[in-house]
Amino acid sequence: MKKILILCLAAVSVAGARAQKTHGRIPVYKDASRPVEERVGDLLSRMTLEEKVMQLNQYTLGRNDNANNMADPVNDIPAETGSLIYYGSSPELRNRVQRKAVEESRLGIPILFGHDVIHGFRTTYPISLAQACSWNPALVEKAAGVAAQEARMSGVDWTFSPMIDVARDPRWGRVAEGYGEDPYANAVFGAATVKGYQGDDLSDDRHVAACLKHFAGYGASEAGRDYVYTEISRQTLWDTYLPPYEAGIKAGAATVMSSFNDISGTPGSANRYLMTEVLKERWGHDGFVVSDWGAIQQLRSQGVAADKKEAAEKAFAAGLEMDMMNRCYDAHLAELVREGRVSQAQLDDAVRRVLRVKFRLGLFEKPYTPESTEEERFLLPESLRIAEELAAESMVLLKNENDVLPLKGVRRIAVVGPIAKSRYHLLGSWSSKGDAEDVVSVFAGLEAEYGDKAELLYAQGCNFDGEDASGFGEAVAAASAADIVVLCLGEKRDWSGENASRSSIALPEIQERLARELAKTGKPIVLVLSSGRPLELCRLEPLSAAIVQMWQPGLRGGGPLAGILAGRINPSGRLAMTFPYSTGQIPIYYNHRQSARTHQGKYQDIPSTPLYGFGHGLSYTTFEYGDLKPSAVTFRCGDKVTVEIAVTNTGKMDGAETVHWFVSDSVCTISRPVRELKHFEKQPIRCGETHLFRFEIDPERDLSFTDGDGRRFLETGDYYVIVKDRKVKLTLTE
């Protein structure tokens, strides 16, 4: 008996030692050497129902500066919270809240901090629509990289950007946030922005997770009114609105945001087809979907949910993982699981997606943001250089009658208009932490450019709107005393952006009246426009000898604008969105489908063509295009065809030219747009030199089309490759 007792005690001792050793072992989810999926699975297995639900909720921290997102402040943030929208710009507050999550919650799961970093954080870049007009995705990627660096060093891990909604109605204020009217352009610039934000490694402390928004079709809002219904056929959804998102997913975008809009009867935030069948099952996205602000509870006002509980059930069942400021999931999701209306497997998959992003961001290893000074984070010399370069390449010379620009030999310049000395309104909407004190105004840019070479005469003339014309006299006097008038008109920063729909895209009457009064002086007018959308210019264009669209250029707009006016910079921007002749033409865009009667169906009272079409933009030099030269005119499906065109700078100034390559398929089982952009390239060309531009055609990629199920098909027959007024026919055989 004594011997048996000793053996039993020994066994207990060994078991105790083993238990102690196991107890002291680091959990798998905290072991950075283990694969992410193992860590996610281990952590998920340890979580309670309530802890899982909390990971799917997002609240706010700090001051909310978006007037469209009004909500009660969150004073008592639970340690188990999944995410916070962080309105601060210092790591200190963020770290205090993160410490609560890591040290006071049972499992120490770090919080994900998000923010709307749309076109820069503190170093504010041109609005996204302007960036697209640069046709320089590499430069846009650099700007996104700077935004990511400033944001991550300030405590932000995740940005709700890029917005890649194809938009063809400039009355919709959010055209400022996207990359224009073309699906391919949105795809290219969206992918470049994702790469700039995320870099090669999300855990790098200079990069943030990207979020593609708004999934999908938000840009088709009826009559340009925000948040409203959209009627989109499945085929149009696939050929127009989904390609940018697919490109963003291929670029590695960590997250996606659902859209506010009702899409042909099913709101985006309850749309299982989009969020589950397309995004997750077809495209294999393994990140998560976040709602837009309040979009889940707004399923009630859209008429598909009776209350918040039903809204939560429908959104979650559709594939929407994170609840942004709805208070639907935290209130009802656990109950829905207990009732069996949401399965445990569904819940686990959603939580797994959120945790996966947090692990990839390295938040478990580095939950806290190192504290640094603003001088170490913001407005670095290289960041500002990129801002100035991007502003310069984004500006578009729309008109230049009799080569009035560049301004040479002028001794007195009248600088007039509400934009002339404005700094705040040049920032544009969604300017994050951008500060008007850092902005270079148009007037300041001209002062620096001309110095003592020309005298600047300033008069505001009028405000942005209203009826006060008392400043007209001073403006007319300045114009009368000058050689030329630089008239600076445009929009306030909050006239575009979210909840900024307008019934007309014309400038207020007071601004047009000012232009008419100045025109009476007989002095040439150079019209400088700052706006977040294309504008109606049919009355201003005849009064103007030249027109420069500077958009809302951010911090460094004044210098490049002055450089363009003076001729130091040769403008190279080209429109990414059509300028209608008038608001009555909307919607008007280049890649429409063909009419049944091409010679009829025109407007009877106004032209049926736009004032300035997609791709329009002038230069101070001239470019001569050669003939399109294909490597083959007849080919089969598996073949590759190369088409080349030589472009020569025949002017007297170095410049950069963007070549847009379009494809046209005039006969197809499903009717196609008259032209489809498939490739573009921008290159500097010195005066007298020639650059050979090349388009390598993959028939499956570049000539195929898509049906209503998203299946691409390729038909034999004739296709046309188009560059400017050049066209070449290619024939695809069996």
Salt bridges, closest charged atoms under 4 A:
GLU37 OE2 - ARG356 NE 2.74
GLU38 OE1 - ARG34 NE 2.95
ASP42 OD2 - ARG46 NE 2.91
GLU50 OE2 - ARG338 NH2 2.36
GLU51 OE1 - ARG106 NH2 2.80
ASP76 OD1 - LYS100 NZ 3.61
GLU92 OE2 - ARG96 NE 2.82
GLU103 OE2 - ARG99 NE 3.87
ASP116 OD1 - LYS213 NZ 3.73
ASP157 OD1 - ARG94 NH2 2.61
ASP157 OD1 - ARG152 NE 3.61
ASP165 OD2 - HIS214 ND1 2.79
ASP169 OD2 - ARG171 NH2 2.72
GLU177 OE2 - ARG174 NE 2.72
GLU177 OE1 - LYS213 NZ 3.89
ASP204 OD2 - HIS207 ND1 3.04
ASP205 OD1 - ARG206 NH1 3.20
GLU222 OE1 - ARG225 NH2 3.96
ASP239 OD2 - ARG593 NH2 3.21
GLU246 OE2 - LYS250 NZ 3.85
GLU277 OE2 - ARG272 NH1 3.62
GLU281 OE2 - ARG272 NH2 3.84
ASP286 OD2 - ARG360 NH2 2.76
ASP292 OD2 - HIS214 NE2 3.42
GLU310 OE2 - LYS314 NZ 3.60
GLU313 OE1 - ARG341 NH2 2.59
GLU321 OE2 - LYS280 NZ 3.20
GLU321 OE2 - ARG353 NE 3.96
ASP330 OD2 - ARG327 NE 2.54
GLU335 OE2 - LYS309 NZ 2.97
GLU339 OE2 - LYS309 NZ 2.84
GLU339 OE1 - ARG341 NH1 3.15
ASP348 OD1 - LYS52 NZ 2.73
ASP349 OD2 - ARG353 NE 3.04
GLU365 OE2 - ARG39 NH2 2.48
GLU374 OE1 - ARG122 NH1 3.45
GLU382 OE2 - ARG385 NH2 2.76
GLU389 OE1 - ARG385 NH1 2.59
GLU393 OE1 - LYS682 NZ 2.79
GLU437 OE1 - ARG423 NH2 3.69
ASP438 OD2 - ARG122 NH2 3.18
GLU449 OE1 - ARG568 NH2 2.79
GLU455 OE1 - ARG412 NE 2.95
GLU491 OE2 - ARG533 NH1 2.63
GLU498 OE1 - ARG174 NH1 3.62
GLU509 OE2 - ARG516 NH2 2.60
GLU512 OE1 - ARG539 NE 2.80
GLU517 OE2 - LYS520 NZ 3.04
GLU536 OE2 - ARG539 NH2 2.57
GLU541 OE2 - LYS399 NZ 2.82
GLU644 OE2 - ARG694 NH2 2.83
ASP654 OD2 - ARG686 NH1 3.30
GLU657 OE1 - ARG574 NH2 2.97
ASP665 OD2 - ARG672 NH1 3.28
GLU676 OE2 - ARG672 NE 2.92
GLU676 OE1 - LYS678 NZ 3.54
GLU681 OE2 - HIS691 NE2 3.61
ASP702 OD2 - ARG701 NH2 2.71
ASP707 OD2 - ARG711 NE 3.40
ASP709 OD2 - ARG711 NH2 3.08
ASP718 OD2 - LYS729 NZ 3.93
ASP725 OD1 - ARG726 NH1 2.73
